[in-house]
Amino acid sequence: MRYSVSNPGQIENAGARRQNAVSLLLFLLISSVLTLRFSVSPQIMNLLVRYTDETGAFYEKLHFGTYAIMLLLPVAFLLRPVFLRDTDVDKFRALIYFTGWLILLIALMAGLGRASASGYFIDTYVVAGAAGLLMCSVGEPVRRGIGNVVLATQLLSAIIGIGEAATGMRLLPYGANELVFRPTGLADHPLTLGMMCAMAIGFVASSRWSVAAKAASVVLLFVGTAASGARFATLLATAEILAILMFVPWTNLTRRQEQRAKSVVLILVLLGGAVLVALLLAGGLLSRFSESLFDENFMARITVYEVFGHVDWKAIVFGADLNAVLEIVNEKLGLPYIESTPVVLIFQLGLPLAIAFTALVIWVFRRLLRDARRPAVIGVAVFFLAALSNNTLSTKTPSVAVVVVLIIAFAASYSGRSRRLPRGVPTD
């Protein structure tokens, strides 16, 4: 009988092909579930289930994309061996701790009879941790590919928003009554569209795209921000572009060469920006700036804090029924909504737990941003400044997960030892 011995090189090539196939499969699966969560708005969900209604079963309160991300997470870690390199270990641990503490918080809220609020904690924050862990399950090239897909989604949303502003017609359903038409793109609200376009500018600058692609994308995102009518986000986007231009180091240049190059580019940007602003004004996309920034909407977000003067200390320390608090806001303050994340968190969790939750969010983002490029850090700062100007962070929103995914996707390239999780061979 004749025996044959396999060529070791053939075995290695077959293993490499298998791992490449698995990586491609994970890229497609992760991109698909993230796009589902990031692009299907609550209004579309409401056409299928009672997603934002107060009535309905609990399983209807979670986004289809949330279920898809949670189901894919264990599969992604079982499909291939996972190696975490350098600061990836810190990111992975931070996301595990973050998600674990959130689950404990949700369990505590359920024990206190406030399970109704757990829907947005899961759909906004737990899913952000899960999305981040999904990104840790693949190697750096796949992460960048997924990040490019997410950025492309934000660019598509900006394009749709600009088209809606130009035509006065909305592509996707939107149920809110408006005095003035404002586009939403793929977002759930005009302010969300503006916030996400402004945030994405920092990550476009952190990408490996060509200079021409970056410049065109930044212009598109800025116009999308302006088209949304989000005035604060538009101001932040303007400051963000200037900050990235002035404070991000340029490689392969001496200090003097960098200063001269930045001066020339700054002049060109200011001239081009003046032309762009003139075009936006002519097109009516900056019409909201004709009003004062300190208008009725701005004052409503300040006035809502007066609600603390209409409740007792127990409601502040231990929390209260948010529907009862909303009635006070309606009757005493004459406001239709509570457009303030701090106010919502204090009454839902109580002041001590609200402070602990805030500290947890700050801690996890500091860990995630440890090796981030400076434009990405600026983009995250813009995101939180814009989000805290309204109630975005206390609603069901994919925006937190988007930021987590982009941070991990466009982290600075690293080199060094790999640490295995849990066993296997490096594949990327």
NORMO-V28808 format. One record per helix or strand of 3 or more residues. SS is the DSSP state (H for helix, E for strand). FROM is the first residue (numbers start at 1). LEN is the number of residues. Records with the same first field share a line. If there is no record, write none. Layout:
SS: FROM-LEN  FROM-LEN
This chain:
H: 8-32  42-7  58-4  64-16  88-24  115-22  140-28  190-17  211-17  231-17  255-28  287-4  296-15  313-6  322-11  341-9  351-18  374-14  392-3  399-11
E: 82-4  418-4
